[in-house]
Amino acid sequence: MQNIIKIINSIVAYLLMALMAAIVLDVSWQVIARYIPIFSSSFTEELAGFLLIWIGLLGASHALYTKSHLGIDLLTYKLKGVKRRTIEIIVYSLVALFAFFVMVIGGFRLVNLTLTLEQISPDMKIQMGYVYTVLPLSGILMMLYSFLFILKAVQGKDKKDSAEHHVSALD
């Protein structure tokens, strides 16, 4: 199970790197096109927005895995033992519930609605449902990571055992 999650997270990390490279190239092209009229393109601004949506949502799930969200470890950083594990279980349960109801269920409804209505982006002419698929995807990843951390807390594994994930502003 742990190896599968590591593989999934490395795929997400590489995808984020590719999306970041794509947005840098896209915005650079957009700046160049402003000054050289023969290179003008109407889709670069829309593409940058779509890439930003994907980077933001996938980046949030990756940040959850690496415990880079300050709110998640501020509560548990100074606690030890049963108190720490109890708070971690509560926090990650809330994260999983939010991800399930808002991102997965709401995301699937949004994707279904926009695909049913055949909503098309103005410049790139792609269906918006494909852009919005990142919402349930990120929700599923957040739920998976939350369940992993809940399982570790129930088993009593200390944060020292998972130091590769720990990033804290308090260190």
N, C-alpha and C positions, 0 to 999 in steps of 0.2 A: 504494500500500500504506500509506504513512504517513498519507494523508488518511483512509483507512478506519479505521485504528486510532485516529486522533484523534476521529472520529465515534463509534466504539464507546465510547471512554473518556468522551466528553461525555455520552453516553446513560447510562453507568454513574454518572457524577457526579450527573446530574439525578435518576436513580432513587434514589441514596443520599440526596439532599436531600429527596425526597418521602417516603422511608421514615423519615427522621429527624423530619420534620414529623408524620407519622402516629403515631410512637411518643410524641412529646410530647403530641399531642392525646389519645391513648389513655390514657397514664398520668395526665394531668390529669383526664380524665373519671373514671378510677378513683378518684382522690383525692376529687373532688367527690361521687362516688356513695357514698363511705363516710360522709359527713356528711349527705347528703340521701337518705333511704331510697327515695323514689319514683323516683330516678334509678339505682337499683342495676342492675348488669349483671354477669352471671357470666362473660362472655367476655373482658373487658378484660385480665385477667392472662395468659391464654393467648395473646391477640393480641400483647401486649407481648413475650412470649417468642419468638414466631414472627418478629416484626419484628427483634428483637435478633439472631436467627440470620442473617437476611438481611443486616442491616447489618454484622455482624461478618465474614461471608464475602465479601460484595461489597466491603466496605471494605478487606479484606486484599488483594484483587486490585487495587483502585485504589491502595493504598499501594505495591504493587510497581511499578506504572506510574510513580508519582511518585518512586520510590526513597526512600520514607519509612521503610522497614525499616532500622533501624540495623545489623543484622548483615550486610546486603548491601554497604554501602559502607565499613564499618570496615576490611575487609581491603584494599580497593583505593584508599582515599583518598590515601594517601601514596606509592603506587607510580606509576611512569610507564612509558610505552612498552609493550614486549612483555610484561613481567611483569604489568602491570595488565590488559592484554587477556586474557592466559592465565588469570589468576585470575577475571576476569569471566566468561569462557566456562565455566570449571569451576563457578562458583557458580550461574549461570543454567541450566546443564545439570542440576545437582542439583535446582534449584527446579522445572524442567520435568518431570523424572522423578518427583519427589514429587507434583506436581500431577496427572500422568498416572495413576500407579498408585493413589494414595490417594484423590484427589478425583474424578477422572473415572471410572476403572474402579470403585473402591469406591462412589462416589456413584451411578453408574448402577445398580449392584447393589442398593444400599439403596433407591433409588427404585423399582426393579422389584419388589423383595421387598415393600415396604410397599403398593404398588399391587395386587400379586397377592393379598396377605393382606387387602386392604381395611381397613387399619388406619385408624381414624377418631379424630380428636381429640375429647376428652370434651365440651368446652363448645361449640366452634364447629361441630362435626360436619362437618369437611372431611377429605379423605383426606390422611394425613401424607406420602404420596409427593409431593404438590404442594409441601409445605413444604420437603422435602428436595431439590427440584430445583435449589436454589441451590448445592448442593455441586458437582455436575458443571459447572454454569455457571461458577462461580468458578474451578474447575480449568482449564477451557478458556481463560478469560481470562488466568489466570496463565501457562499454556503459551504463549499468543499473545504476551504481553508478554515472556516469557523469550526466545522465538525472535527477537523484534525486537531485544532487547539483545544476544543472541549474534551476530546478523547485523551489528549496528553494531560490535561488538568485532572480528569477523573482518575487516570492511572497514577497521578502524583509525580509525574516527571517535572523536575525543576527547570527553571529557565536556563540554568547552566547546561542542561542536556541539549538544549536547542539554541546554543549561542549563535549559530549561523543566521538565525532569524532576528536576533535582538538588535534593534537600533533604538537608542533612547536619547532624548534631548537632555536628560538628567545626568548622563554619564560625564 
